[in-house]
Amino acid sequence: MRIIQFSDTHISHLGGVGHRNAERLAQYLNEVAAPDLAVNTGDVVILDPDAADDRDAAMRIHERIHAPLRVLPGNHDVGECAAEPWRGIGVSSQRVRDFRSAWGSDRFVLFGDAARDAQDWAFVGLNSELCSSGLPEEDEQWTWLEEVAAEAAGKSVMLFLHKPLVIDDGARENVTLTGAARERILGTFRGADLRVAATGHVHRYRRTTAGDVMAVWAPSLAFSTPAEPRLKFGPGSAGIVEYSIRGRRVDARFVKVPGIEGAEDFSALPEVQQSLEALERRSA
């Protein structure tokens, strides 16, 4: 079984780098990769979760993808769960409803019973911004996750979400889940074999192993990022992650899609500047 994870597409209705790269990815998935499953792990739209025109533009591109597709929200899609969210845009029930109305759901579970080489796997996607949010939808998601974990007992599990569970030595505000949320997720899957945590948000590809769990960060599809030595982050190149599953064995590799070039200075892009201006006008 082959799975493609892509993330942080940052698509604008104005076009530009994110829009163009997402169009090229759709073509690549259809004509070259032909995966059994494709997953976007969030920050689908450029910046503003309330910009319906950006969401509509992203949907039109994703509708071109022939493979089975699941789309999860990032902080720019439903707002951020943080004490001080970016520009004050916090996760809210209305933003979650808007995302669900567009994409069908903000979580998923798929069992590999009918898939070649993946009969003993469960693939689970979560809305990371609900974790520790205190919203009614958070309790609903925890209840759902417990039911999913019970059904996945004895299976290998690949978990998809936007924010990483942990970075090196623990939780980091606005970058990872809270420590409490991470421990609750790990505890929920104690009866299953959590093998992979596939995330985005950090805009870099990295593959590490903590215990029996492979932690994979997908890079941004929209831009390339410089190294951040303080956070022990290496440089990030725009691309995707391809997973190969055969029985209990799983592998992950970075793939640079032909024709995709990430912007090195994302904040300088015209579509980013216009989105920021629209945010400022609305908050004025």
N, C-alpha and C positions, 0 to 999 in steps of 0.2 A: 504494500500500500504506500502511496506517495501523497504527502500533504505539503501544501505551500502555505506558509505564513507570511503575510505582509502587514505593514503597520505604519502608523503616522503618515498617512497619505496627504493630509492637509490640502484638501481639494477646495478650490474657489470657483464660484460661478464666473469669475472674471477671466478664467484661464490661468496661464502661467505654469510654473514648474510642476507643482503638485498635480494639476489637472492633466498636463501633458504626459507626465510619467505614469499616471494611473491608466490613461488610455493605452499607452505602450504596454503596460503590464497586462491589461485585458487581452490584447492581441497575442502576447507571448504565452499566456496561460492557455488560450484557445488553440494556437497553432503549433506550439512547441512543447510546453510542459505537460499539458493534459492531466492535471492531478486528479486524484480520487476525492480530494477535499481541499478547498481554499478557505483560509480564515484571515480576516482583517482584524487585528487586535487593537484598533482604536485610534483616536484622533483622526477620524475620517475627514472632517471638515477643517478648513484652514485655521480658524481661531475661535469663532463665535458660535456657541451652541444654539443661539436663538436666531441665527441667520438661515431662514428656510430656503433661500435661493441657493446657498452653498450646499445644503443637504440634498436639495433636488438635483443639483449638478452631479454630486457624488453618486446618487442613486442611479442616474442615467448611465454612468460609466460602469458601475457594478452590475447592472442588468445585462451588460454585454458578455459577462463571464459565463461560459458554458458549464463549468464544473460546479458540483454542489458547493454552495458558498454560505458562510456564516460571518456576520459582522457584529463586533462587540464595541461598546462605547469607550472612549477615552475621556479625559477631563475636558477637552475642547468640544466634546459632543453632548455631554450632560452636565457640565460644571464639575468643579473639583471638590473632593472631600478633604478639606484641610482647614486648619484654624485660620489661616490667612490665604485663601485661594487667590490664584492669579487674577489681578484686576477686580477682585471681589466677586468673581463669578463662581458661586458655590453650587454644588449639586442640589437639585430640587426635584420634587415629585413631578412638576409640570415638564421639566426638561427630560426626565426619564420617560414620561408619557409621549412626548414629541418624538423621542428616539424610537420608541417601540412602535409608534404609528407609522413611522417611515420604514423601519427594517424588520418589523414583525415581532422581534423580541430583543432583549438585551442580555440573554443568556441562552445556552443550548446544551444538550447532551445527545450524543450519537454513540451507538454501540456498533462495534465492528463485526457483528455476527455474520453479515452477508458479504463482507469485504474480503478480498483475497489477502491472505497472510496476516489478518488482524482480528481473527475471531475472538481472541481473548483480551481485547482492548475496549476501553471506554474513553470517549473524547468529550471533554466538559469545558464549557465557556462561561465565564462569570463577568458581571459588571463590577469592576474593581472600585468604582467611585461610590458604590453603595456601602462598601465595607467601612464600618465605624462612622457612618453618616448619621445614624439615629433616625432615618426616615422610615416610614411604614414599609416601604419596599425592601429595606434591608432585612427585616424580620422575615418577610416573604421569601427572600432569596436564601436565607440560612435554612429555613424549613425545607425548601426545595432541594438545597444541596445535601441535606441529611438524607432525603429520600433517594437522591441520585447515588450517593455514596453507598447506601445499603444495597441498591440494585447492582452496583459495580463491585461488590465484595468478591474478592478473589481474582479480579481482573487487573490488568495493567491500565493505568490512567495517565492520559495526557491532558494537562490543565492549561487552558488559554485564558489570559486576562491582560489588561492594559499595563498596570503597574507591576513591577517586580515584587516578589514576596520579600526579598531581602537583598541587600547589597553588601557583600563581604561580611562585615562584622555586625550587621543588624539593620534596623529600620532607619530610614532617613526621611525627614519631613518633606512632603510634597513629591518625593521621588519613589518611595516604596509604599506598600501597605503598612499600616500600624503593626507593631509587634503582636498586639492582641488579635487582630484579624488574621495575621499569618498563622499564629498558633491554633486558632480555631479551624482554619482550613485544613491544616495538617492533621489535627485531631479528628476532624470529620472523616478523613480518608484513612483512618488507622486500620480499617478492615479491608482496605484495598491496597494495591501496590502503586503508589504515586511515583511515576517514573520520570515525567517531564513537566516542567513549568515553563510555558512558552509565553513571553511577555514582550511589550514594546516600551514606549515612553522615554527611554534613555537615548534613543536615536543612534545606537551603536549595536553592531553584532558582537555578541560574546557568548561563549559556551563554557560553562563551568559545571562542576559536580560537587554537590554537598550531600554527603551520605550516599543514599541510593537515588537521589533526585538530580537529573540533568536540568540545569537552569539555563535557558536560552533567551537571549535578548535579540529581537529582530531590529534591524536598522530602520531608519526612516526611509520611505520611498521618495520623499520630497527634497531632502537636503543632506549634505555631508557636514559632519561636525568635527571641530578640532579636538585634540586630546585635552583632558582635564586631569592633570597629574594629582591635584588635591583630592579628587574623588576616585583616583585610580582608574579612570576611564581612558581607554585608548581612543584613537581617532575613529570616526564612523564614516563609512562609504554607503551611499544609497544602494539598496538592493533588497533581496528577499531571503527567506530561509526555506530550504527544502528538507523534509523529513522522509526517511525511508524506514518502513516497518516490515519486518519478516519474523513472524512468530513473536517471541518475547524481546527480540532485538530491535533497537531503535537507533538511528543515526541522524545527525543534523549537520547541514553544511550551508555556508553563505553562498549565494548565487548573485552575480552581477548581471542584471538583465540587459541585453543589447539595446542601445539607444537611450538608456536612462542615465542621466547625469544629475546628481543632487546639487542644489545651490549651496555654496559655501557661506554666504552671508544671507541667511534667511530673512532677517529683519529688514534688509534693504530692498527686498522684492516689491515691486509696485502693488501686487495683489495683497501683500501683507500690510503695507502702509495704508491701503484703502480700507482694509478690514479693521485696522486699529482706529482709523479716523471715524468709522461708523460706530465703533464701540464708544469712543469718546463723546460723539454727538448724542448717543442714547443716554449716557450717564450724566450729561451736563444738566 
